[in-house]
């Protein structure tokens, strides 16, 4: 059953939500004042190629190497691991590329655009879930930053008792604050250079590791269950986990940026380093049984002289990952509807991450709990992405931007529906989430369908398929009608 017919749009199609005046300063060192309001044409600059540098710098990290090592831990030989790494990353980063296409067209963040699928009020829920997920990722990254810092101090012969742990956490928090607080322009500039520096360091690491790897053993072909588990992990931990940030970084591109180039640069920027470094991680895993520990396990296969540079690389690369997460989590919290500035949200995130890190450093069980939490919270991402992209496809990328910001424009707009909620979007995500739960196989919970199928994990794919299909059935007429209204305006 389709939704009710769309109402007429407000009289003006100008970006009435552009409340921040154009800035005469474009210095990368200027603290960004803009929140989720649409970026005016006067502040759009650059080309799609800058997205490649951003996602390459963000994904060239020790975490990516660890994911490759985890693939081998499923009992796969190196070459089978390589095949699944490639397939999983192509699937995941295709989604990231697609969710980057709306930014140039609308000038606003992903979860602001998502209001078209769920309604201005209904969109608060996925924005909140995204914020919670990103804070979890940020906290996990900061924990590893602190552990790497303590390992460096230990290498230097410095006592790492309680006082030094507290100092290290304080320093990590201070460093983590700088880039997200400055904002988009500095992040884009720095991540581009980080990509080259990180790549050079990992090339050295590959030269040191590959002679010790076991490439000869092919092993038996993996079972369908193993393939499903690996693909779910690689897809969800890679491109799918970045999907709800796509337009956060493409929104500053000119409105006429070529969609094909935007998609290609965003997708390949994350896909290329993920495939390369996960293959490196798989090679490391054939040489050591402790490769999944990036601080004490991975360095086992490195010569002593490279351990200190490696730990420094781990710290800086994790700071880069957290920078991207923290910037987007701030935008997501604003999309929830809190009336605060983006830079203030950085402090909220940082305070939570610091508190969690304090707990983690003095609690051996925390990181296991955090990993389990993330393995479940990510289940909503597949259904959300399916609804978001189905909506985009149905309306052929045509959005009425003022209707995304009813509070700022003073008009409910064409996405208001029932009390600011589009029921079709929420119903589709809920049913997709249920489908994902039925097919999940994690250490926390095994879905009944997965259990009946011997551990087959189709959670990511079942959730996305069900959510996308349900949304298409319920909303296709209304969404197409809205697109026609925008076209005629």
Secondary structure, DSSP 8 states (H G I E B T S, - for coil): ----------S--S-TT--S---S---TTS-----SS---GGG--S-THHHHHHHHHHH-SHHHHHHHHHHHTTT--HHHHHHHHHHHHHHHHHHHHHTTHHHHHH-S-HHHHTHHHH-TTTHHHHHHHHHHHHHHHHHHHHHHHHHHHHHHHHHTT---SHHHHHHHHHHHHHHHHHHHHH-HHHHHHHHHHHHHHHHHHHHHHHHHHHTTS--S---S---HHHHHHHHHHHHHHTHHHHGGGHHHHHTTS-TT--HHHHHHHHHHHHHHHHHHHHHHHHHHHTT-S-TT-TTTTGGGGS-HHHHHHHHHHHHHHHHHHHHHHHHHHHHHHHHHT--S-HHHHHHHHHHHHHHHHHHHHT-TTHHHHHHHHHHHHTHHHHHHHHHHHHHHHHTTT---GGGG-HHHHSS--TT-TBTTB-HHHHHHHHHHHHHHHHH-B-SS-B-HHHHHTTS---HHHHHHHHHHHHHHHHHHHHHHHHHHHHHH-
